[in-house]
Amino acid sequence: MALKKMKDSKLDDTSELTKQRAAFKALLTQTEQMMKKIWKVLSQSIKYVYDQIEKENQSYLNLINENTNLAESSYTDIEKLVNIVERSTLNDWNAQKNSYMKELDQTKSWWDQHRKGFIEKSNQGIEYIQKLVKQELEIISLFFEMLTYLQAIDESLYKKIHQILTREKVSDILGFLSKTNNQRFFESLINTQANLKDVKKNSVEYFGSYHKFNKEDFSSETYEKARSDLIKGMKDNKGIIDFIKFLVLLTSIDGKFIQCGSNALNLNVDMRNESLNNIRIENTSLIEVNFVRCNLSGSELDNVDISGLNSNRALLFNCKWKKLKIK
């Protein structure tokens, strides 16, 4: 079934990706060429207007400077000088020149405004793309940064923590850790190294408070690559797999961990033979997740895709599953 699903997904078909990449590259190239052409025409047009103004200014200066001796001046030049003196020729030119200068200034302002708008829109697009990349890098970086520490934690510690939280009837894990300052909590743990305490405390607080893993649906297309990279990085690593299972268990205790645990379960970790009673999973995909011989009694699933989910010989008493999706 898994092989058929992968085949149907056409993961090895890169034709569409290649086509889209080529189209984007072509668009950027065309835009660059168009901008260069526009800039060239604009530069030439502006240069021509300024050159004409300077040429006309210089013609009047030359007329005056070259005709200091009227007896030697040509009839045409004398007529032009008379027009300057007796008529408004020079005033008319100054008025026309000022009009040209005003229009050029308005054109400059118009181009400057649109240039800034274009840059702003471009930066917004760049920032959006960079944000997507940064989100994925942050997610992957966090998991792999924790990987070294999590490998050293035995799964029995997670079970012990879960037992303590259940025994104390904790419904607000972060609040519990804060109020007790971790003393009563960690005093109940036996044979636990000090540095592992800090790792566990920081890991739980980080995922439960502000990390995107606890706020957004990682089964969506937005996080497809990040999810794929996480699954590859977790493969055959028992330490981080145990921690992922622990995040799923926390959903049965504290509602603030529901999205976090749902995302954890979406990472296709093998859950066979696990005791997952009362877990709460929402807004995710559990396609082909293995729940064989699991205790799922009292579990709650809401708006979850369970296509291909394997629950053979699982305990399913008093479950509340609604808005399920099956493709």
N, C-alpha and C positions, 0 to 999 in steps of 0.2 A: 504493500500500500504506500509506504514511504517513497519507494522508487518511482511508483506511478505518479505520486503527488509532485515529486521533483521534476519528473519529465513533463507533466502537464504545466508546471510553472515556467518551463522553458528558461531556466536560469542560465543555461549555456548559450542561449540565443542573444548575441550582442548586437544584432543588426540594427535594432531600434535605437540602442544606446549610441552606436557609431553614427547613425543617421542624424540623431539629435545633436551630437557633439559637432559634427560637420556643419550642420545648419547654423548653430550658434557661432562657430568660427567664421563662417561665410558672412553672417550678419555683422559681426564686429569689423571684418575686413571692409565690407561695403560701407559701413558707417564711417570708418576712418578715411576711405577714399572720398566719400561725399563731403566730409568736413574739410578735407584738404582742398577740394575743388571750390567749395563755397568761400573758404578763406582766401584763396588765390584771386577769385573774381572780386571779392570785397576789397582786398588790398589794392588791386589794380584800379578799381573804381574810385576809391578814396584818394589814391595817389594822383589820378588824372584830375580830379576836382581841385586839389591843392596846387598842382602844377599849373593849372589854368589861372587860378587866382594870382599866383606869383608872376606868371607870364604877363597878365594884364597890369599888375602893379608896376612891373619893370618897364613895360611899354610907356607908361605915363612918365616915369622917372627919366627914361632915356629921351623922351620928347623934350622934357624941360632942360636936361643937362646938355643935350646936343644942339640946342638952339638958343644959345646965349647971345649969338650975333644974328639978329633977324635978317640983316642984309644978305647973309649967306644961306639963309634957310629956304627950303623949297616952299612952293605955294601950298602944297598939301599940309606940311607941318605947321605953316603959319595959320592955316584955317583951323587946324586942331587946337592950336594954342588960343586962338580967338574964342572957340567954343568953350574952352576950359575957363577962360576969364569972364566972358559975357553970359555964358549959359550955365546950366547945372550939370554939365557932363561929368565932372569929377564927383559931384555930390551924388549923382545917380549911380555911378560906379561904386562908391563907398556904401550906398544903401543896398545895392545888389550884392556886394561882397559880404556885408553884414548878414544878409539873408542866407547866403550860402553857408557862412560860418555857423549860423544858428541851426540850420538844417543838419549840418555835419555834427554839431554837438548833440542834437536830439537823436541822430542816428547812433552816435557813440553810446548815449545813455540807454537806448533801446537794446543795442547789442550787449552792453554790459549787464543789463537786467536779465536778458534771456540766457546769457552765458552763465551767470550765477545760478539761475533756475535749472539749467541743464546740469551743471556741476552738482547742485544739491540733489537732484533726482538720481543722478548717476551714483553719488555717494550713498544714497539711501539703498539703492539696489546692491551696491557692493557690500554695505554693512549687513544687509539681510543675508546675503550669501555667506559672508564671513561669520555671521551669528550662527547659522546652521552648522558650519564646519566647527566652530568653537564649541557649540553644544555637544557635538559628537566627541570631540577631543577631550572635553572635560569629563564626560561620562566614562569614556574608555580609560582615561588617565586615572580617575578615582578608583575604578575597579582594579586596575593593574597595580596601582600603588598599594592598595590594601592586600593584594594577592600574596605578597611575601609574608605578611603577618598572619593572614588567615590560614595559611598552610600549616602553621604551628599549633592551631587550636584543634583539639580533639572534639569530635561530634558529641561526646558525652557532656561537655561543658554547655553546649546549646540546650541539650535536654534538661540539664540541671537548672539552667536559667529559666527555661519555660516552666518547669515544675514550681520554682519559687514564685514566679509571677502569677501562676494559676492559684497556688496555695494562698498567696496574699490577696487574691481577688483584685488584682491590679487592672484598672481600665484605662489608666493614663500612664503609660510607661515612662515618658519623659518627665512627667510631674513626679512620679515615684522616685526616679533616680535623683531628681533635684532636691526633693524634700528630705530624703534620707542621706543625701550626700554620698550615696553608694555604700556606706559602711555596712548597714544591716544586710544589704543586698549581696555584697561581695564577701562578707564574713561567712555567708552560707555556702560559699563555693569552696570546695576542698581541693588542695593540691593545684592551685592556680597561680602561675607566675605573675608578678606585679605588672610587667609590661603588657601581658596579655589582657589584664584588666582594663588598662587604658585603651587598648585596641578595641575591645568589645564595647566599652562605654562610648568611645568616639564614633564607632561604626553605627551603633544603634541611634545615637543622637543625630548623626549626620543624615542618615536616610530618613529618619522620622521627622525632621524639622524642615530643612530648606532645599534638599537636593531634588532636582527635577525628576529623579526616578520615583519620588513619592508624590509627584504632582501631575504628571502627564502620562498619557497612554502610550507606552513604548511599542505597542503592537501596530501603531499607525505607520503610514508610509514615511512620515517625517523622520522617524528614527529607524528606518529599515536597515541602513548600513551600520549604525551604531549597534543595533541588536545583533546583526550578523557577526560583527567583530567581537562582541562580548561572548557569544556562543562559541566562537572559535577559540578565544582566549581561555574559556572555562573548561574546554574539553579535557577530560581525564584528570582534572585537578580537584581532588577530593575536598581540599580545604575550602575553596570558594563555593563548591557545590553544596557543601554542608551549610555554609552561611546563607546561600540562596534559599535552601529549604527552611532555615530558621526564620527568614523574613516572611515566608508563607505562613508559618505557624503563628507569627505575631498578629496576623489579621484576626485570629480567633480571640485575641485579648484586647487589642486597642484599634478602634476604628480609624485612627489617623494613619495606620499602616496598611490600609486596604489597597490603595493604589500601588504602593510599594510592593506588597506581597503579590498582587495581581501581575505586575510587571515581572517579578521574579519567576512566577510560575509560567509566564509566557516564554521564558528562555529555554524551554524544552528540556528541563532537567528530568531525569528518570526518577519518578516518585513511587516506584513499586514498593509495596509492603510498608509504606509510611502511615503513621497515625495522624490523620489530618482532620479529625473531627472538629466541627464548629468553625472551620476556616471560612472567611468571607472574601469572595472574589468578584470584582466588578470591571466592566468596560475593558475587556481584553480578549485575546484569542488563545484558546487552549487546543489548537489544531494538533491532533495526534499525540497529545500528552499521555503518558503511560501511568494510569492509576490502578494497575492490576493489584488485587488483594489489599488495596488501601482501605483505611477506615475513614470514610467520608461522611459519617453520620452527623447530622446537625449542620452540615455545610450549607452555605448560601452562595448561589451564583446568580448574578444579575447582569443582563446584557453581555453575554459571553458566547463566543463562537466555539462550539464543542465538536466541530467536524472531525471525524476520525478519532475522537477521544476513546481510549481503551479503559473501560472500568470493569473488566471481567473479574468476578469473584470479589468485588469491592463491597464493603458495608455501606448501605445507602439509606439508613433509617432517619426519618424526620428531616429530610433535606428540603430546602426551599430554593428551588431552581426556577427562575423566571426570565422571560425575554431571551431565551436561548436561540442561537443561530446555528443552523446546520446547512452546509452547502452540498 
